[in-house]
Amino acid sequence: MVASRGVRHDSMRARNLAVVLGAIHRSGPHTRAALAELTGLTKTTVSSLVADLLEAGVVTERGAVRGGERGRPGVAVSLSGHRVATLGLEINIDYLAACVVDLTRTVRLRRTRPADNRNSDPAHILQELRGLAKETIAEAEAAGLRVIGAALAVPGTVEGETLRSAPHLGWRDVRVADLVDLPFAIDNEANLAALGELWFGARETDFLYVSGEIGVGAGLVVAGSLFRGTFGLAGELGHVVVVPDGPACRCGGRGCLEVYAGQDTLLGELDSVSALVARLESGDPRALETCERAGHALGVALTSAVHLLDPGMIVLGGVFAPLFPWLEGPVADGLGARLAHMRDNPPALVVSVTGPDAAVLGAAGMIIQRIIAEPAEALGL
């Protein structure tokens, strides 16, 4: 009976820690009195919980504020960016990336290693990423940060800690384990890029994020949450058919969006997006035609997405971000022409604020969200 009461007390305390930290995260800074009013907890309980959060380094005290309260001014409590941080990792076709983000969502470290990961040996690439993660964590710790969790963005479908299929890497059924000695998660890069845009970019709560890489993926954010679908496979926009009898796609179909608007098609013989941008800025006819064709294909695919999903905004990210000045026109024209009879205005079309960092930021941000949601478990309180 005594043990049962202890378990209930621990469970209630864990829940209350999450309630208080969540309130600080959503609308802080707040005084302890304001937190008691917001959460419905007693001032004594709030003070005890805040003391635990202060000791764990996830919140900090700021200057005295009155905020309409009677008596002496209270001390405002806000999230702290000085001690606790998370690690975001990414395997891309062309690079490996790592970033460290503190609880205020400030990027403290960002490291990238160029690499050709096509048809690569998973063991070798994971070993390289393990080394990058170790170095980045060491730098963070030297700066006084405690990294308490990590997540990895990958260009493929994921089940648990297994990368089921990443055609552009040439990987299938690769278990990603023991990458870091920390609580760890793995997710699709387009999903995490959408979340990165949500938390670090536009801060809108409803949008369709389109990730232009070797493949073309999408992440749908609804009311501030990612829509994953029944089996977690929502967002495979790159395999929407835009030309039924078009060229073969590596998925086995024909005429997929990826064939017309994927990075390989956009770059052709060029070795970088910056080289393509230079050609476009100089008015190169071939480069302009390539972007025009890609933008037309995007417009066709996104028309279907709009009919099905009704997003209020479409965000173009990944390699589409630096190409936005040349893609915006044909995409917007295609959407406007095809949607004119169904709605007064097509969704707003905007460029990603987070650019190429969206996925790795989303990976770090996902662990921050877990800390906020379950601080007792994440921090060992």
C-alpha positions as CSV (number, residue, x, y, z in Angstrom):
1,M,0.0,0.0,0.0
2,V,2.8,2.4,0.9
3,A,4.7,1.5,-2.3
4,S,1.5,2.1,-4.3
5,R,1.1,5.6,-2.7
6,G,4.7,6.3,-3.6
7,V,4.2,5.3,-7.3
8,R,1.1,7.5,-7.5
9,H,3.0,10.4,-5.9
10,D,5.8,10.1,-8.4
11,S,3.4,9.9,-11.3
12,M,1.6,13.0,-10.1
13,R,4.8,14.9,-9.6
14,A,6.0,13.9,-13.1
15,R,2.7,15.1,-14.6
16,N,2.9,18.4,-12.6
17,L,6.5,19.0,-13.8
18,A,5.3,18.7,-17.4
19,V,2.4,21.0,-16.7
20,V,4.6,23.7,-15.2
21,L,7.4,23.4,-17.8
22,G,4.8,23.4,-20.6
23,A,3.3,26.6,-19.3
24,I,6.7,28.3,-19.2
25,H,7.5,27.0,-22.7
26,R,4.2,28.1,-24.3
27,S,3.8,31.6,-22.8
28,G,6.6,32.3,-20.3
29,P,8.3,33.9,-18.6
30,H,6.0,33.8,-15.6
31,T,6.3,34.3,-11.9
32,R,5.6,31.4,-9.6
33,A,2.3,33.1,-8.6
34,A,1.3,33.4,-12.3
35,L,2.2,29.8,-12.9
36,A,0.0,28.7,-10.0
37,E,-2.9,30.6,-11.5
38,L,-2.3,29.2,-15.0
39,T,-1.9,25.6,-13.9
40,G,-4.3,25.4,-11.1
41,L,-1.6,24.1,-8.8
42,T,-0.9,25.5,-5.3
43,K,1.8,28.1,-4.9
44,T,3.7,25.7,-2.6
45,T,3.6,23.0,-5.2
46,V,4.7,25.3,-8.0
47,S,7.6,26.6,-6.0
48,S,8.8,23.1,-5.3
49,L,8.5,22.1,-8.9
50,V,10.3,25.2,-10.1
51,A,13.1,24.5,-7.7
52,D,13.6,21.1,-9.3
53,L,13.5,22.6,-12.8
54,L,16.1,25.2,-11.7
55,E,18.4,22.6,-10.3
56,A,18.1,20.5,-13.5
57,G,19.1,23.6,-15.6
58,V,16.0,23.8,-17.8
59,V,14.7,27.0,-16.4
60,T,16.3,30.2,-15.1
61,E,15.2,33.2,-13.0
62,R,15.0,36.6,-14.5
63,G,14.5,40.1,-13.0
64,A,11.6,41.0,-10.7
65,V,8.3,41.7,-12.3
66,R,5.0,42.8,-10.8
67,G,2.6,41.8,-13.7
68,G,-0.5,43.1,-11.9
69,E,0.1,41.0,-8.8
70,R,-0.3,42.4,-5.3
71,G,2.5,42.6,-2.8
72,R,6.2,42.4,-3.6
73,P,7.2,41.9,-7.2
74,G,7.8,38.2,-8.2
75,V,10.8,36.7,-10.0
76,A,10.0,35.6,-13.6
77,V,10.9,32.1,-14.6
78,S,11.8,31.3,-18.2
79,L,13.4,28.5,-20.2
80,S,17.2,28.4,-19.9
81,G,19.5,28.0,-22.8
82,H,22.6,27.7,-20.7
83,R,22.8,24.0,-19.6
84,V,20.6,21.5,-21.4
85,A,20.7,20.9,-25.1
86,T,19.8,18.3,-27.8
87,L,21.6,16.9,-30.8
88,G,20.2,16.8,-34.3
89,L,21.8,14.6,-36.9
90,E,21.2,14.1,-40.7
91,I,22.3,11.7,-43.4
92,N,21.8,13.4,-46.8
93,I,22.9,12.2,-50.2
94,D,25.6,14.8,-50.3
95,Y,26.6,15.4,-46.7
96,L,26.4,14.4,-43.0
97,A,25.3,17.1,-40.6
98,A,25.0,17.7,-36.8
99,C,23.7,20.5,-34.8
100,V,23.3,21.3,-31.1
101,V,20.3,23.3,-30.0
102,D,19.5,24.6,-26.5
103,L,16.1,24.7,-24.9
104,T,15.4,28.2,-26.2
105,R,15.8,26.8,-29.7
106,T,19.1,28.7,-30.2
107,V,21.5,26.8,-32.4
108,R,24.8,26.5,-30.5
109,L,26.8,24.4,-32.9
110,R,26.3,23.4,-36.6
111,R,28.7,21.0,-38.3
112,T,28.6,19.6,-41.9
113,R,30.8,17.1,-43.7
114,P,30.5,16.9,-47.5
115,A,30.1,13.3,-48.6
116,D,28.9,11.2,-51.5
117,N,26.5,8.8,-49.8
118,R,24.8,7.3,-52.9
119,N,24.9,3.5,-53.0
120,S,27.1,3.6,-49.9
121,D,28.1,1.1,-47.3
122,P,25.7,1.7,-44.3
123,A,28.3,0.6,-41.7
124,H,30.9,3.0,-43.1
125,I,28.5,6.0,-43.2
126,L,27.1,5.3,-39.7
127,Q,30.7,5.1,-38.4
128,E,31.4,8.5,-40.0
129,L,28.3,9.9,-38.5
130,R,29.1,8.4,-35.1
131,G,32.4,10.2,-35.2
132,L,30.8,13.5,-36.1
133,A,28.3,13.1,-33.3
134,K,31.0,12.4,-30.8
135,E,33.0,15.4,-31.8
136,T,30.0,17.7,-31.7
137,I,28.9,16.5,-28.3
138,A,32.4,17.1,-27.0
139,E,32.4,20.7,-28.3
140,A,29.0,21.2,-26.7
141,E,30.2,19.9,-23.3
142,A,33.3,22.1,-23.5
143,A,30.9,25.0,-23.8
144,G,29.1,24.0,-20.6
145,L,26.1,22.2,-22.2
146,R,24.7,18.9,-21.3
147,V,23.4,17.0,-24.4
148,I,20.6,14.7,-23.2
149,G,19.1,13.3,-26.4
150,A,19.5,12.9,-30.1
151,A,17.5,12.3,-33.3
152,L,18.5,11.4,-36.8
153,A,16.9,12.6,-40.1
154,V,17.2,10.1,-43.0
155,P,16.0,10.2,-46.6
156,G,13.8,7.2,-46.4
157,T,11.0,5.3,-44.7
158,V,11.5,4.4,-41.0
159,E,10.1,1.8,-38.6
160,G,11.3,2.1,-35.0
161,E,15.1,2.3,-35.2
162,T,15.2,0.7,-38.6
163,L,15.6,2.5,-41.9
164,R,13.4,0.3,-44.0
165,S,14.1,1.8,-47.4
166,A,16.3,4.7,-48.7
167,P,16.6,4.1,-52.5
168,H,18.8,7.1,-53.1
169,L,21.3,5.8,-50.5
170,G,20.9,2.3,-51.7
171,W,20.0,1.1,-48.2
172,R,17.3,-1.3,-47.1
173,D,16.4,-2.7,-43.7
174,V,19.4,-1.0,-41.9
175,R,19.1,-0.9,-38.2
176,V,20.5,2.3,-36.7
177,A,21.6,1.4,-33.2
178,D,24.3,2.5,-30.8
179,L,24.9,5.7,-32.8
180,V,25.1,7.8,-29.7
181,D,25.1,6.9,-26.0
182,L,21.9,9.0,-25.5
183,P,18.2,8.5,-25.8
184,F,17.8,8.3,-29.6
185,A,15.1,8.6,-32.3
186,I,15.1,8.4,-36.1
187,D,12.6,9.8,-38.6
188,N,12.1,10.7,-42.3
189,E,13.9,13.9,-43.3
190,A,10.8,15.5,-44.9
191,N,8.9,14.9,-41.6
192,L,11.6,16.5,-39.6
193,A,12.1,19.3,-42.1
194,A,8.4,20.2,-41.7
195,L,8.8,20.2,-37.9
196,G,12.0,22.2,-38.2
197,E,10.1,24.8,-40.2
198,L,7.3,24.8,-37.6
199,W,9.6,25.3,-34.6
200,F,12.5,27.4,-36.1
201,G,11.0,29.0,-39.2
202,A,7.6,30.3,-40.2
203,R,6.0,29.4,-36.8
204,E,2.7,28.9,-38.6
205,T,0.6,26.0,-37.3
206,D,-0.9,24.8,-40.6
207,F,1.1,24.3,-43.8
208,L,2.4,21.8,-46.3
209,Y,6.2,21.7,-46.4
210,V,7.8,20.5,-49.6
211,S,11.3,19.2,-49.3
212,G,13.3,19.3,-52.6
213,E,16.3,16.9,-52.4
214,I,17.3,14.0,-54.7
215,G,13.8,12.9,-54.0
216,V,10.8,15.2,-53.3
217,G,9.1,14.7,-50.0
218,A,6.4,16.6,-48.1
219,G,5.3,17.0,-44.5
220,L,1.8,18.2,-43.6
221,V,1.5,20.2,-40.3
222,V,-2.0,20.5,-39.0
223,A,-2.7,22.6,-35.9
224,G,0.9,22.4,-34.9
225,S,1.2,18.6,-35.3
226,L,2.7,16.5,-38.0
227,F,0.3,14.2,-39.9
228,R,2.0,10.9,-40.5
229,G,-0.7,8.7,-42.0
230,T,-1.8,5.2,-40.9
231,F,1.6,3.6,-41.5
232,G,3.8,6.7,-41.1
233,L,4.3,7.0,-44.9
234,A,2.3,10.2,-45.6
235,G,4.1,12.8,-47.7
236,E,5.6,10.9,-50.6
237,L,4.9,13.8,-53.0
238,G,7.8,12.9,-55.2
239,H,5.9,9.8,-56.5
240,V,2.7,11.7,-57.5
241,V,2.3,11.1,-61.2
242,V,2.5,14.4,-63.2
243,V,2.9,12.8,-66.7
244,P,1.3,9.3,-66.9
245,D,3.4,8.1,-69.8
246,G,6.6,10.0,-68.7
247,P,10.1,8.6,-68.0
248,A,10.6,5.7,-65.6
249,C,11.1,6.5,-61.9
250,R,13.2,4.4,-59.5
251,C,10.0,3.6,-57.6
252,G,8.8,1.5,-60.5
253,G,6.2,4.0,-61.8
254,R,6.4,6.5,-64.7
255,G,6.2,10.2,-64.9
256,C,6.6,10.9,-61.1
257,L,7.3,14.4,-59.9
258,E,10.7,13.4,-58.8
259,V,11.7,12.7,-62.4
260,Y,11.0,16.3,-63.3
261,A,11.8,18.3,-60.1
262,G,14.3,16.2,-58.2
263,Q,17.8,17.5,-57.5
264,D,19.5,15.3,-60.1
265,T,17.2,16.6,-62.9
266,L,17.6,20.2,-61.8
267,L,21.4,20.1,-61.7
268,G,22.0,18.0,-64.7
269,E,25.8,18.1,-65.3
270,L,26.3,20.8,-62.7
271,D,27.9,19.9,-59.4
272,S,26.0,22.2,-57.0
273,V,22.9,24.2,-56.5
274,S,25.0,27.4,-56.3
275,A,26.3,26.6,-59.8
276,L,22.7,26.4,-61.0
277,V,21.8,29.6,-59.3
278,A,24.7,31.3,-61.0
279,R,23.5,30.1,-64.4
280,L,20.0,31.3,-63.6
281,E,21.2,34.7,-62.5
282,S,23.1,35.0,-65.8
283,G,20.0,34.2,-67.8
284,D,21.2,30.9,-69.1
285,P,18.3,29.6,-71.3
286,R,18.9,25.9,-70.5
287,A,18.9,26.6,-66.8
288,L,15.8,28.7,-67.0
289,E,14.0,26.1,-69.0
290,T,14.9,23.4,-66.5
291,C,13.4,25.4,-63.6
292,E,10.3,26.3,-65.7
293,R,9.7,22.6,-66.4
294,A,10.3,21.7,-62.7
295,G,8.0,24.4,-61.6
296,H,5.3,23.3,-63.9
297,A,5.5,19.7,-62.6
298,L,5.4,21.0,-59.0
299,G,2.3,23.0,-59.8
300,V,0.6,19.8,-61.2
301,A,1.5,17.7,-58.1
302,L,0.7,20.4,-55.6
303,T,-2.7,21.0,-57.2
304,S,-3.6,17.4,-56.3
305,A,-2.2,17.9,-52.8
306,V,-4.3,21.1,-52.4
307,H,-7.5,19.3,-53.6
308,L,-6.8,16.5,-51.1
309,L,-5.4,18.3,-48.1
310,D,-6.5,21.9,-48.3
311,P,-3.4,23.5,-46.8
312,G,-3.4,27.2,-46.0
313,M,0.2,27.6,-47.0
314,I,2.8,25.8,-49.0
315,V,6.5,26.1,-48.0
316,L,9.2,25.2,-50.5
317,G,12.4,24.0,-48.8
318,G,15.5,22.0,-49.5
319,V,17.1,22.8,-52.9
320,F,13.8,24.5,-53.8
321,A,14.6,27.3,-51.4
322,P,17.6,28.9,-53.2
323,L,15.7,28.3,-56.5
324,F,12.5,29.9,-55.3
325,P,12.8,33.1,-57.4
326,W,12.7,30.9,-60.5
327,L,10.2,28.3,-59.3
328,E,7.7,30.6,-57.7
329,G,6.2,31.9,-60.9
330,P,5.5,28.6,-62.7
331,V,4.3,26.9,-59.5
332,A,2.0,29.7,-58.6
333,D,0.7,30.0,-62.2
334,G,0.0,26.3,-62.3
335,L,-1.8,26.3,-59.0
336,G,-3.8,29.4,-59.9
337,A,-4.9,28.0,-63.3
338,R,-5.9,24.6,-62.0
339,L,-7.6,25.8,-58.8
340,A,-9.4,28.9,-60.1
341,H,-12.8,27.2,-60.5
342,M,-12.6,25.6,-57.1
343,R,-11.5,28.4,-54.8
344,D,-11.1,32.1,-54.8
345,N,-7.4,32.0,-53.9
346,P,-4.8,29.3,-54.0
347,P,-2.7,28.7,-50.8
348,A,0.1,31.1,-50.1
349,L,3.4,29.9,-51.6
350,V,6.4,30.9,-49.6
351,V,10.1,30.0,-49.3
352,S,11.5,28.1,-46.3
353,V,13.1,30.2,-43.6
354,T,15.2,27.3,-42.4
355,G,16.6,26.4,-45.8
356,P,19.0,23.4,-45.9
357,D,19.0,23.2,-42.1
358,A,15.3,22.3,-41.7
359,A,15.7,18.5,-41.2
360,V,18.6,18.6,-38.8
361,L,16.9,21.4,-36.8
362,G,13.7,19.4,-36.7
363,A,15.7,16.4,-35.4
364,A,17.1,18.5,-32.5
365,G,13.7,20.1,-32.0
366,M,11.9,16.8,-31.7
367,I,14.0,15.9,-28.6
368,I,13.3,19.4,-27.1
369,Q,9.6,18.7,-27.5
370,R,10.1,15.4,-25.6
371,I,11.9,17.1,-22.8
372,I,9.0,19.7,-22.5
373,A,6.4,16.9,-22.6
374,E,8.1,14.5,-20.1
375,P,10.8,16.4,-18.1
376,A,10.8,13.9,-15.3
377,E,11.8,11.0,-17.6
378,A,14.1,13.0,-19.9
379,L,16.0,14.7,-17.1
380,G,15.9,11.9,-14.5
381,L,14.0,14.1,-12.0
